[in-house]
Amino acid sequence: METFDLVLMVLAVVLLSAVLDQLLTRLALPLVQIMIGALLAAVVGEPLHITTSPELFLVLFIAPLLFDESRKINKQLFVRNLGGILSLAIGLVIVSALAVGFITNWLAPTIPLAGAFALGAMLGPTDAAAVTALSRSLQLNTRQKSLLSGEALINDASGIVSFQFAVAALTTGAFSLAQATGSFALSFFGGLGTGAVLGLLAVVILRSVRAIGLESTVFHVVFEVLTPFIIFLVTEEIHASGILGVVAAGLVMTLFPQLRSSYQARVKLVSSSVWEVLTFVINGVVFVLLGVQLPYAIEHSWEDATNPISLVGMILAITFISVAMRFGWMLAMEISHQKKMRKKKGNGPVGKVLTRQMLRDASVTTFAGPKGAVTLSISFTLPAMVNGELFAQRDELIFLASGVILLTLLLANFVVPLLAPKAEDNADEQQQLVRVHVDILNKVVRSLREQSTATTALPVSIVVNEYRMQIRELAEDDERTPALQQLRTEVIADQEIYLQEMKDAETIDPETARICSVILRRNLTLATTGKFRGTFGALLRSQAQQLMGRTQRSREAIESARRSGKTRDAQILLEVRAVQFLGELADCDESERAEAASRLKAEHEVLLRMYRRQRQMTGDAQGRPTGDRPQLWDSVRAVEEEGFRLELGFIQEKYEAGDLTRAQATRLRDNVYLLQLNSAESGH
């Protein structure tokens, strides 16, 4: 089969898995992709034996995955739990590699000891993302999340470095502890140092380009995507660990103080979306390849094995050893952590040495660290030839590694939800999110007041009142009642019909109608799912149109419409229509619907008063001032922008402190971003 055809087929399967993942909600996505890959191999009906250069596989798959993991790390929690993370990522990896190596060699003497150690090193890296990001029923505490994410980042690098030394011993047939220690130190610290320097250089380049005004979203994202490949190749060129270089560079770029602005927030939004797609495809390709390779590996291992059933027994034994050692290590860490916590609280070492909660927490973190994409990727880099001869045990080792991956993924998928079940409803989580959101808005209000001067007192007061109204809505906690949500959708639909009627009657011009239509669509996004799925696509389409010149609308015409107040006057008409529409519904017989209509009517009346006050401040549709302060609204806009900037900064602080999950922080950022877009389009 041609390589290009195979690539297209694998990508199509990855795309299919994204759809099936929405249907098979009880299975983690890697398991779905493995099953589809196995079915693909069965349908094709011919061996899909895939071989590639180990260096190419590492740079193409592992480097971007580890770089993205380092970008996602919570720096405050990472530093706080650094001791435990290093214990798991280095100590446990080395001990497990040795234990698995000796056990494997004892169970199957035909496997060389160096090859067995390579298998143990392969099984060192964990894929916590396979559980925390994909299993829908987990409830992990902050410390567990920090340990799993930090461990998955560092042990990938330590496992790969250990694997490379084991393979070197396998291919040369000789091993010197002194020489290996020196080479390990050079590779380890050389990789870390080179990566840190290159990461700092990347930060300097980005800031220098930004300082001279040449940075764009496209430049920033493409630069980030290229960074792990360049750093890996440069670090490997000086005979240091490219994997550690990529990890160190990612950590430096993440831990380096970030500039906070609305532009930076938009860049981060686009960058996160691009990396999300990129890592999804990479992970998907790796797991689909595992499924494709399984029939081939099983067939050859079965044919070559004296007792095929013994291979299954070896998989169970190796999995048991790996899980048991991990559980013992985790339990020791839990006991040590509890002792430290008691001493910190001043209670002394009094109390049970071992409790049921400790056992439960140790079990959760044990099973929530399955083997995944990194283990599979480095298993594919096993050499096919050793000392000029065919390495007969290569397929057997890949088969054993694949079996352990499958078993640990199954344990993570089905056992961890039983040990750490999520609440049946997400009311507590939603209430916590509301509390954090209210705290963020209160901080914005306090910051705006602190920055207020005699000349900005009035615009600050106007913006603060808007924030207070938002805080009151959150505190009432009925924002998402079905009746209210349905009414918001109906009101926007009625406004869109009325907008089209005004456009057809030439009450408003086409450009003003377009701007109002964009605002209504964004309001609909805010009013319905709250997931803001269209933000990234809308942003890319908008940028593409501006860059490629595919739109014939001139910016001068849009700015003229904003300055003349046409958009604002159209919004006044739309709000009048909404108030009338809701007034009729408020008199209906359904009490819940009538109450929701009254509540929503009050909100639209507030908006109507705000738009009319804006017209008094800035002028009518012909630009004639109708109030005493035509420049006041420009000051209000400036304060609004400062509020958006502060809100984005406080959201990042809450995320870094562990008060918000990545999904929650992204949702709040998207909310702010949509408000910014609405403000920019409407000119208020």
Secondary structure, DSSP 8 states (H G I E B T S, - for coil): --HHHHHHHHHHHHHHHHHHHHH-TTS-HHHHHHHHHHHHHHHH-S-------HHHHIIIIIHHHHHHHHHH--HHHHHHTHHHHHIIIIIIHHHHHHHHHHHHHHH-TTS-HHHHHHHHHHTS---THHHHTT-TTB---HHHHHHHHHHHHHHHHHHHHHHHHHHHHHHHS---HHHHHHHHHHHHHHHHHHHHHHHHHHHHHHHHHHHTT---HHHHHHHHHHHHHHHHHHHHHTTS-HHHHHHHHHHHHHHS-----HHHHHHHHHHHHHHHHHHHHHHHHHHHHHHHHHHHHHHHHHHH-SSHHHHHHHHHHHHHHHHHHHHHHHHHHHHHHHHHHHHHTT-TT-S-SS-HHHHHHHHHHHHT----HHHHHHHTTS-SEETTEE-TTHHHHHHHHHHHHHHHHHHHHHTHHHHSB--SS-HHHHHHHHHHHHHHHHHHHHHHHHH--TTTHHHHHHHHHHHHHHHHHHHHT-TT-HHHHHHHHHHHHHHHHHHHHHHHTTSS-HHHHHHHHHHHHHHHHHHTTSS-TTHHHHHHHHHHHHHHT-----HHHHHHHHHHTHHHHHHHHHHHHHHHHHHHHTTSS-HHHHHHHHHHHHHHHHHHHHHHHHHHHH--TTS---SS-TTHHHHHHHHHHHHHHHHHHHHHHHHHTTSS-HHHHHHHHHHHHHHHHHHHHHT-
